[in-house]
């Protein structure tokens, strides 16, 4: 069709997990992902995109585009880039790092994972702000 843009036939793009998308996920999906280069967290993100995409009948990378454009529209153009003009989320970052640590300790074997479970739970309580819970 004349005047229509279409995607090249090359397969899906790798979804971007930037500050814009992270804001949308935290606000609308109760999913807080750290701004670190965690492969585990990126995997969680990809799984969520694929699940939503399956429900919508579109690839996950298109879901990411929808999320990005929705957040840009909500923020206005002033926040579309990763300028980190919004408050950081140190609690979310710490919880994400703790999740990564939990995964890494689990790779060391059952005995080590079992021994680390209680201290990791205590750290989670401290980070979440309620050291007496539990």
C-alpha positions as CSV (number, residue, x, y, z in Angstrom):
1,X,0.0,0.0,0.0
2,X,1.3,3.4,-0.9
3,X,2.2,5.6,2.1
4,X,1.9,2.8,4.7
5,X,4.9,1.9,6.8
6,X,5.3,-1.8,7.6
7,X,7.8,-3.7,9.6
8,X,10.6,-5.4,7.7
9,X,10.3,-9.2,7.6
10,X,13.1,-9.9,10.0
11,X,11.4,-11.2,13.2
12,X,10.7,-9.5,16.5
13,X,13.0,-6.9,18.0
14,X,14.5,-7.3,21.5
15,X,12.1,-5.5,23.9
16,X,13.7,-2.5,25.6
17,X,13.5,-2.3,29.4
18,X,14.2,1.4,30.0
19,X,13.0,3.9,32.7
20,X,9.9,4.7,30.7
21,X,8.8,1.1,30.5
22,X,9.8,0.4,34.1
23,X,7.6,3.3,35.3
24,X,4.6,1.9,33.4
25,X,5.2,-1.6,34.8
26,X,5.4,-0.3,38.4
27,X,2.3,1.8,38.0
28,X,0.1,-0.6,36.0
29,X,1.4,-4.1,36.6
30,X,2.7,-3.9,40.1
31,X,6.0,-5.1,38.7
32,X,9.1,-3.4,40.0
33,X,12.2,-4.1,38.0
34,X,15.6,-2.6,38.8
35,X,17.6,-0.5,36.4
36,X,20.4,-3.0,36.6
37,X,21.5,-5.4,34.0
38,X,20.0,-8.5,35.6
39,X,19.3,-11.3,33.2
40,X,16.9,-12.8,35.6
41,X,14.8,-9.6,35.8
42,X,14.9,-9.2,32.0
43,X,13.7,-12.8,31.8
44,X,10.8,-12.0,34.1
45,X,10.0,-9.0,31.9
46,X,10.1,-11.0,28.7
47,X,7.9,-13.7,30.1
48,X,5.3,-11.0,31.1
49,X,5.5,-9.5,27.7
50,X,5.0,-12.8,26.0
51,X,2.1,-13.7,28.2
52,X,0.3,-10.4,27.5
53,X,1.2,-10.7,23.8
54,X,-0.4,-14.2,23.7
55,X,-3.6,-12.8,25.2
56,X,-3.6,-9.9,22.7
57,X,-2.4,-12.0,19.7
58,X,0.7,-9.9,19.1
59,X,4.4,-10.5,19.7
60,X,6.0,-9.4,22.9
61,X,8.0,-6.7,21.3
62,X,4.8,-5.0,20.1
63,X,3.5,-5.1,23.7
64,X,6.6,-3.3,24.8
65,X,6.0,-0.6,22.1
66,X,2.4,-0.2,23.4
67,X,3.7,0.1,26.9
68,X,6.3,2.7,25.9
69,X,3.8,4.8,23.9
70,X,1.2,4.6,26.7
71,X,3.7,5.9,29.3
72,X,5.0,8.6,27.0
73,X,1.5,9.8,26.5
74,X,0.8,9.7,30.3
75,X,4.1,11.5,31.1
76,X,4.0,13.9,28.3
77,X,7.1,14.3,26.1
78,X,9.2,15.8,28.9
79,X,9.8,12.3,30.4
80,X,10.1,10.1,27.4
81,X,13.8,9.6,27.6
82,X,15.9,7.9,30.4
83,X,16.8,11.2,32.0
84,X,15.7,9.8,35.4
85,X,13.6,12.9,36.2
86,X,11.4,10.9,38.5
87,X,12.2,9.6,41.9
88,X,14.3,6.6,42.0
89,X,13.0,3.5,43.7
90,X,15.8,2.4,46.1
91,X,13.5,-0.1,47.8
92,X,12.6,-1.7,44.5
93,X,16.2,-1.8,43.5
94,X,17.2,-3.4,46.8
95,X,14.4,-6.0,46.5
96,X,15.5,-6.8,42.9
97,X,19.1,-7.2,44.0
98,X,18.0,-9.5,46.8
99,X,16.0,-11.6,44.3
100,X,19.1,-11.9,42.2
101,X,21.2,-12.9,45.2
102,X,18.6,-15.5,46.2
103,X,18.8,-17.0,42.7
104,X,22.6,-17.0,42.8
105,X,22.8,-18.7,46.2
106,X,20.3,-21.3,44.9
107,X,22.9,-22.3,42.3
108,X,25.4,-23.1,45.0
109,X,23.4,-26.2,46.1
110,X,20.6,-27.2,48.4
111,X,22.6,-27.1,51.6
112,X,23.8,-23.5,50.9
113,X,20.4,-22.4,49.7
114,X,18.7,-23.8,52.8
115,X,21.3,-22.1,55.1
116,X,20.8,-18.8,53.4
117,X,17.0,-18.8,53.3
118,X,16.4,-17.4,56.8
119,X,19.0,-14.5,56.5
120,X,17.6,-13.6,53.1
121,X,14.1,-13.5,54.4
122,X,15.3,-11.2,57.3
123,X,16.9,-8.9,54.7
124,X,13.6,-8.8,52.7
125,X,11.7,-7.8,55.9
126,X,14.3,-5.0,56.6
127,X,14.1,-3.7,53.0
128,X,10.3,-3.8,53.0
129,X,10.4,-1.8,56.2
130,X,8.9,-4.2,58.7
131,X,11.6,-6.1,60.5
132,X,9.1,-7.6,62.9
133,X,6.8,-9.1,60.3
134,X,6.8,-12.7,59.8
